[in-house]
Amino acid sequence: MHIFIDESGIFSASSDQKTWSTVGAVTVPDRSMKAVSDALRSLKLSLGAALGSEIKQERPDCQSEPYQIFLKALDDAGCTLHVLSTRGTAVEALGLEKHRKGTIDGVRNYASKIPEAAPHAEEVVALIESLKPQEYNQCILQVQIICEMLPKIISYYADFMPEEIGRFKWVIDRKGEKENRYERTFKSLYVGLVGVRARKQTAAILAGRNYSAFYRRFSPEEDVSELLIKSKEMYGVDHTHLKDAIVPVDFGDILEGEFSLEDSKENDGIQVADLLISSVNRCLKRNYTDNEKMAKALGSLMINAPRIDERCIMVLGHSGTRPLANAPAKLVNIMDAASKKLYGSMFRQNYSRNAPRL
């Protein structure tokens, strides 16, 4: 499975209520890469865009029939869209810096328990401190979208393309010819942060599906009881009562085994991610002639949330901002109504009641 990650927006605080920023990922089954490239080529031809360039100036509106055909082709190819958006309200700045301090404290706390990690930990802390607020915000939200999407795609594809979850190829849009400071920081942080979160909560994995390819590739042979004791000591969360239901997972292998930063000009998957994620961001800002039509079309590629009080598109911040209302709330609900219903009502009720929220 190929996973293409991109972003849209500025990720900085603003007093403008229509300021949105979005990170997201598009999953493309290995078997569907050619179909996705063909769909992108057809869209470019329909829009009169050069085949060797990205669709930038010719961004299609929701009234564009070729764009609707393109979205349907992605759905037919088994692709899914995962999105996390944030509103850059003025009160976000203080919450963001508090979050940064908490991340630094967490890195140093981990290093205090694993002495051999101490030298690298201070390098990571220096990188975190060097990021501008909007860079740190994007970095954390990009980590968060990986955390949210992993259980979804593992359960979703285990149902009808189980071989796809035996491989995860992560591709992120590279911003320059050389790796920049932001990219170095993200690479230093994302595996550890995803792993910590996964060990602290119960994953929303559905039973009764074919996970054999995933287990063969990513589940090492370990003593589960010993693993849970170590996890309790390290993270302060006791999951020993779930001993018979837990499967060891190597997150380093899942996330780092095949990870690359690539130029979007030369990568069809990143171009597709750019189109979809920027479309979500534009829709939330109500920049289309028919935002509700676009919300429904984009939502059909998304997967519903495992919790009752969450939607297929997550809207997060770092402060006590007001809940969504009016037009943005309506658009998010339209996306959610159109999303793929992976999680049924009973599972959502039980998961919301029993799984701790981080």
C-alpha positions in Angstrom: 0.0 0.0 0.0 1.2 3.5 -0.9 0.4 6.4 1.4 0.9 9.9 0.1 1.0 12.8 2.7 0.6 16.5 1.9 -0.7 19.7 3.4 -2.6 22.9 2.5 -2.6 26.2 4.5 -0.3 28.3 6.6 -0.8 26.6 10.1 -0.3 29.9 11.9 -2.6 31.8 14.3 -5.0 34.3 12.8 -8.1 36.3 13.8 -9.8 35.4 10.5 -12.4 32.7 11.1 -12.1 31.5 7.5 -8.4 30.6 8.0 -8.1 26.9 7.7 -5.1 24.6 7.4 -5.2 20.9 6.6 -2.9 17.9 6.6 -4.0 14.6 5.0 -3.1 11.4 3.4 -4.3 9.4 0.4 -3.9 5.6 0.4 -3.4 3.9 -2.9 -3.3 0.0 -3.1 -0.3 -1.3 -4.9 -2.4 -2.9 -7.5 -4.1 0.5 -8.2 -1.1 2.8 -8.9 -1.5 2.6 -12.7 -5.2 3.2 -12.5 -4.6 6.3 -10.3 -1.9 7.6 -12.7 -4.3 7.1 -15.6 -7.1 9.0 -13.8 -4.7 11.9 -13.1 -3.6 11.9 -16.7 -7.2 12.0 -17.9 -8.0 14.9 -15.5 -5.1 16.9 -16.8 -6.1 16.3 -20.4 -9.7 17.4 -19.6 -8.5 20.6 -17.9 -6.1 21.4 -20.6 -3.1 21.1 -18.2 0.3 20.0 -19.3 0.8 16.3 -18.6 4.4 17.0 -17.3 3.2 19.6 -14.8 1.2 19.7 -11.6 -2.4 21.0 -11.6 -2.0 24.4 -9.8 -3.6 27.2 -11.7 -6.3 25.0 -13.3 -7.6 23.8 -9.9 -11.0 22.2 -10.7 -14.2 23.5 -9.2 -16.9 21.1 -7.9 -19.0 21.8 -11.0 -16.2 20.2 -13.1 -17.5 17.0 -14.5 -13.9 15.7 -15.1 -13.1 16.2 -11.4 -16.2 14.2 -10.4 -15.1 11.5 -12.7 -11.6 11.6 -11.2 -12.9 11.3 -7.7 -15.1 8.3 -8.7 -12.0 6.7 -10.4 -10.1 6.9 -7.2 -12.9 5.4 -5.2 -13.2 2.5 -7.8 -9.4 1.9 -7.4 -9.8 1.4 -3.6 -8.2 4.7 -2.6 -9.1 6.4 0.7 -8.7 10.0 2.0 -7.7 10.9 5.5 -7.8 14.5 6.7 -7.2 16.6 9.8 -8.0 20.3 9.7 -7.4 23.1 12.1 -8.6 26.7 12.5 -5.8 29.2 13.2 -7.6 31.2 15.8 -5.7 33.9 17.7 -5.8 32.0 21.0 -4.0 29.0 19.4 -0.5 30.4 20.0 -0.4 29.9 23.7 -1.8 26.3 23.5 0.7 25.5 20.7 3.7 26.5 22.8 2.4 24.6 25.8 2.1 21.5 23.5 5.7 22.1 22.3 6.9 22.2 25.9 5.0 19.0 26.7 6.6 17.2 23.7 10.1 18.3 24.8 9.4 17.1 28.3 8.2 13.8 26.9 11.4 13.4 24.8 13.6 14.1 27.8 11.5 11.8 30.1 12.0 8.9 27.6 15.7 9.6 27.5 15.9 9.5 31.3 14.5 5.9 31.2 16.6 4.8 28.2 20.1 6.3 28.8 21.4 5.3 25.4 18.8 7.5 23.8 20.0 10.7 25.7 22.4 12.1 23.2 20.0 11.8 20.3 17.2 13.1 22.5 18.9 16.5 22.9 19.4 16.7 19.2 15.7 16.2 18.7 14.9 18.8 21.4 17.1 21.3 19.6 15.2 20.6 16.3 11.8 21.0 18.0 12.9 24.3 19.6 14.2 25.6 16.2 10.9 25.2 14.4 8.7 28.2 13.9 5.2 27.9 15.5 3.5 27.1 12.2 6.1 24.5 11.4 5.7 22.8 14.8 1.9 22.9 14.4 2.1 21.2 11.0 4.6 18.7 12.3 2.3 17.6 15.2 -0.8 17.5 13.1 1.0 15.4 10.5 2.0 12.9 13.2 -1.6 13.0 14.4 -3.1 12.1 11.1 -0.9 9.0 10.9 -2.1 8.0 14.4 -5.7 8.4 13.4 -5.5 6.7 10.0 -3.5 3.6 10.8 -6.2 1.6 12.6 -8.7 2.6 10.0 -6.7 1.5 7.0 -5.6 -1.7 8.7 -9.2 -2.7 9.4 -10.6 -1.4 6.1 -8.2 -3.1 3.7 -8.1 -6.3 5.8 -11.7 -6.9 4.6 -11.3 -6.9 0.8 -7.6 -6.3 0.0 -5.8 -8.1 2.9 -2.5 -8.4 1.1 -2.2 -4.6 1.0 -1.6 -4.4 4.8 1.6 -6.4 4.5 3.4 -3.3 3.1 3.2 0.4 3.9 5.1 2.8 1.7 5.0 6.3 3.1 5.7 9.2 0.7 5.8 12.9 1.8 6.0 15.9 -0.4 9.6 17.2 -0.4 9.8 21.0 -0.4 13.3 21.5 -1.9 16.2 19.7 -3.4 17.7 19.2 0.0 16.1 18.0 3.2 15.2 21.1 5.3 14.9 21.6 9.0 11.2 20.8 9.2 11.7 17.5 7.4 14.6 16.5 9.6 12.5 17.3 12.7 9.5 15.3 11.4 11.7 12.3 10.6 13.2 12.4 14.1 9.8 12.6 15.9 7.1 10.8 14.0 7.9 7.2 14.8 8.3 7.8 18.5 5.2 9.9 18.9 3.0 7.5 16.9 4.4 4.5 18.9 3.8 6.2 22.3 0.3 7.0 21.4 -0.4 3.5 20.2 0.9 2.0 23.4 -1.3 4.3 25.5 -4.6 3.6 23.9 -6.6 0.7 22.5 -6.5 0.6 18.7 -9.8 0.7 16.8 -9.2 -2.6 15.0 -12.2 -4.6 13.9 -12.3 -8.4 14.7 -13.0 -11.1 12.2 -11.0 -9.8 9.3 -7.9 -11.1 7.5 -4.8 -9.7 9.2 -2.5 -12.5 8.2 -0.3 -10.4 5.9 0.0 -7.7 8.5 1.0 -10.2 11.3 3.6 -11.9 9.1 5.3 -8.6 8.3 4.9 -6.4 11.3 4.2 -8.6 14.4 7.4 -9.8 16.0 7.5 -12.9 18.2 7.6 -11.4 21.7 6.4 -12.4 25.2 3.2 -10.3 25.4 3.1 -10.4 29.3 6.7 -9.1 29.5 6.0 -6.5 26.8 3.0 -5.2 28.7 5.0 -4.9 32.0 7.6 -2.9 30.2 5.0 -0.7 28.6 3.4 0.0 32.0 6.8 1.0 33.4 7.6 3.2 30.4 4.3 4.9 29.7 2.3 4.5 32.9 -0.6 2.7 31.2 -1.8 -0.7 32.4 -3.1 -3.0 29.6 -2.2 -6.3 31.3 -5.9 -7.2 31.5 -5.9 -7.3 27.6 -3.0 -9.8 27.4 -5.0 -12.3 25.4 -6.2 -9.7 22.9 -3.0 -7.8 22.2 -0.7 -8.5 19.3 2.9 -7.1 19.4 3.5 -4.5 16.6 6.8 -3.1 15.3 5.9 0.5 14.6 9.4 1.3 13.4 9.1 -1.3 10.7 5.6 0.0 9.7 6.6 3.6 9.6 10.3 3.6 8.6 10.6 0.5 6.6 9.6 2.3 3.4 9.6 6.1 4.0 10.7 8.7 1.5 10.5 12.4 0.7 9.8 12.9 -3.0 9.3 15.7 -5.4 5.7 16.2 -6.3 6.5 17.1 -9.9 7.7 13.6 -10.4 5.2 11.7 -8.2 1.6 11.2 -9.3 0.5 10.0 -5.9 1.6 13.3 -4.2 -0.1 15.3 -6.9 -3.3 13.4 -6.2 -2.9 14.0 -2.4 -2.3 17.7 -3.1 -5.5 18.0 -5.2 -7.7 16.2 -2.6 -6.2 17.9 0.5 -6.3 21.4 -1.0 -9.9 20.6 -2.1 -10.9 19.9 1.5 -9.2 23.0 2.7 -10.9 25.2 0.1 -14.2 23.6 0.8 -14.0 24.4 4.6 -13.2 28.0 3.6 -16.3 27.9 1.4 -14.4 28.8 -1.7 -16.4 26.7 -4.1 -19.5 27.6 -6.0 -21.3 24.6 -4.4 -19.4 23.7 -1.2 -22.0 21.1 -0.2 -21.6 19.2 -3.4 -17.9 19.1 -3.0 -18.1 18.1 0.6 -20.2 15.1 -0.3 -17.9 14.1 -3.2 -14.8 14.3 -1.0 -16.5 12.6 2.0 -17.2 9.6 -0.1 -13.4 8.8 -0.1 -13.2 9.1 3.7 -13.8 6.6 6.5 -16.0 7.2 9.5 -14.5 7.7 13.0 -14.6 5.0 15.7 -15.9 7.4 18.3 -19.5 8.6 18.3 -18.6 12.2 18.9 -16.0 12.4 16.1 -16.4 12.7 12.3 -14.5 11.3 9.4 -12.6 14.6 9.1 -11.0 15.6 12.4 -10.9 19.2 13.4 -8.3 19.8 16.1 -6.6 22.7 17.9 -4.2 23.4 20.8 -6.6 25.5 22.9 -10.1 25.6 24.2 -11.6 27.0 21.0 -15.4 27.0 20.4 -16.9 23.9 18.7 -17.7 24.0 15.0 -20.9 25.7 14.1 -22.8 27.1 11.1 -21.4 26.5 7.6 -18.2 24.7 8.6 -20.1 22.3 10.9 -22.6 21.6 8.1 -19.9 20.8 5.6 -18.1 18.5 8.0 -21.4 16.7 8.7 -22.0 16.3 5.0 -18.6 14.7 4.6 -19.2 12.4 7.5 -22.6 11.3 6.1 -21.0 10.4 2.8 -18.1 8.6 4.3 -17.5 4.8 4.2 -19.1 3.2 7.3 -16.3 1.0 8.5 -17.4 1.3 12.2 -20.9 0.3 13.0 -23.0 2.0 15.8 -22.4 -0.8 18.3 -18.7 -0.7 17.9 -18.6 3.1 18.1 -20.7 3.1 21.3 -18.4 0.5 23.0 -15.2 2.1 21.8 -16.3 5.6 22.9 -17.2 4.1 26.3 -14.1 2.0 26.9 -11.1 3.3 25.0 -9.2 6.1 26.8 -9.0 9.4 25.0 -5.5 11.0 24.7 
